[in-house]
Amino acid sequence: MSDRAIGPYLVRHAVPQDVPGARSVMLDTFYREFDYGYVPRWHSDVVDIDATYLAHPRHTLVVAVRGGEVVGTTALHSRGPAHPPHPRWLTERYPSGRTAQLLRVYVRPGHRRNGLARAMVLMACEFAARIPGYESIYLHTNVDIPGAEAFWRGLATEVYDARTTGEHGGFGTVHFEIPIPATAAAAAAATAHTWVDSR
């Protein structure tokens, strides 16, 4: 869980003093980029970031920081997609408890194209790989947001394109899955197993 420097930025797991800045990034994204603002049924985690992400052992919030300012966020929690608005088969494929869901992958406009989103997502995925019980990493995104579709297609595999269904209030929703990264312990075990089998 070591910090990662990317030029003048630091990507790391959030600590309590990051909460106000992270909340600001999230709320600014809702209001300035998504044009629908804060919606309680979708965004309750933003109200209590501490309890939702920092205090929960299976959840995390990753931030990108420059000069003490939080300029990007990526969250991960153990709740699968909800039905409604998403199809029942999708909620069955990604059940809560066994699904690590990525969300709140936001970078302030002036800090984009520095590799921050990718670095935060990879750190969150590595966290999921270390947590017992996660079987998949899932996310959905609004591909109407410029750059979102290309970004996720570079990291994830499409599971379901819901753009023609009117799901999620008619937003351009596409669902994706990211493979859980192999952990060092799993890789070592696999190597040991191969060595024993080859004798």
N, C-alpha and C positions, 0 to 999 in steps of 0.2 A: 504494500500500500504506500510505496514511496512517492514523493512529489516528483513532478516532471517539469523541467524547464523547457519552454518553447520560446526562444528569443527572450524578450522582456517579460514574458508571461510565466506564471506558475500554475500548473494544473494539479489539483489535489482534492482529497476528500474534505468536505466542509467541516468547519468548527463553529461553535456558537457565534463568534463575532462576525461570521460571514452571513448570518441569516438576514439581517436587514438589506444588505446589498443583493443577495440572491432573490429575495422577495421583490425588490425593485426591478430587477431584470425581468422577472416573470410577469409582473403586473404591467410594466411598460410594453412587453410583447403582446399581452392580451389587448391592450387599449390602442396601441399605435400601429401594430402590424396585423392583428387578427380582426380588428374593427368590431369586436363584440364585447370587449371588456371582461370584467370578472363575472363568472357565472358560478354561483355557489355549488350546484350539483356536479360541476366539472372540476372545480378548482379549490375544493375544501383543503387540500394539502398545503396550499400556499399560505393559508391563515396560520397553520400551526406546523411550520417546517421542522421545528425542534422535535416534536413528538412523532411526526410522520417519518422523518428521515434520520435525524441524528441520534435519537434515543432507541430506535428500533434495530435490533441486531441483524435483521435480514434485509434492511433497507439502507440506501446511501444517497447522499447528494454530493456530486462532484462539481467543483467550481473552477473557473479560470480567473486568475487574479493578476492585475497589473498595478504595481505601486499601491497595494492595499485596497484597490477597488475591484469588486466582483464584476466581471464583464461577461461571464458566461456561466450557464448552469446545465447540468444533466442529472436527472433523478432516476432512481430505480426502486421499485417496490414490488411486493409479492401478491398484488391483486391482478387477476386476469381481466380481460375485457368484460364489460357488463352487457347483459341482454335485458331490455333494450338499452341503447340503440343498436347494438351490434347483433348479428345473427346468432341464434342459439348454438349452431354447430361450432361457431368460432369460440364461444365461451366454454364449450365442452372440450375443444382441442387445447385450450390454454386455461386450465382451471386455476383459481386462486390457490396460493400455497405452493404449487409446483411451477408456477410461471413467474419469471422475473420480467416485469414490464418496465421498459424505458419510457420516460416522458420528460417534459420540461427541458428539451434540448434546444437551448436558446443562446445566441451570442449577440451582444449589442452591435448594431450596424457598423460602427466605426472600427470594430475589432475583428471583423470577418475576414475570411481568406488567409488566415494565419495557421490553419490546422487545429484550431481549438476544439471545435465540435467533435472532430474525429478522435482527438486525444481524450476528451472527456468520455465519449461513448466507450472507447476501448478500456478505459480505467473502470467504468461501471460494469462492463462485461467481465473483466477480470475479477471484480468483486463477486459477481454472481457465481463464477466458477468455483470460488472458495467456500460458498455457502451450501451446506448439505441440503438436499431436497429440491433444488431447482433443476428442472428438466428441459427448459427452453427459455430463450430470451425473445420477448415479443414487443412489438410497438405498432402503433398506427400513426399516420401523419396526414396532414392536409397538403396534398401535392399542388394545390393552387398557390401556395407560398413560393415565391421565386427561389430556385435552387434546392428546394426540399426533396423533390423526386430524384434528381440526379445524385444528391448526397446519399440518400438511403439505398439507392440501387447499387452504389459503390461499396456498401457495407453489408447489405442484407438481401434476403430472398423474398420476393413477393409471395404472399399467401392468398390474398384476396383483394381485388380491386373493386371497391364499393362505389365508384363514382357514378355508375348508372342507376344505382338503387335509391338514391335520395337519403341514404343512411346518414345519421349524425347531422341532421338538419340541412342536408344538401351540400355540405362541404365536400371537397375533393378528397375523400378518405381512401387511403390504401393501407392495407395491413401487411406487415413484414415480420420475418423471423431472422434472428442472428444466431449462428451456432455458438454454443457455450465453449469458450476457449479451453484447451487442455491446460490443466494446472501443472506446476512443476512436480508436485507429488504424484499426480496421475501419470505424467510422462516417465518419471523415475520407476514407477511400478510397472509400466508397460515395458520399459527397457529391461528391467530385472526379469520379468516374465519371459521375454523373448530370449534372454541369455540362458535361462534355465531350460527352456524348450529346445534350444539349439545344441544342448550338450549331448 
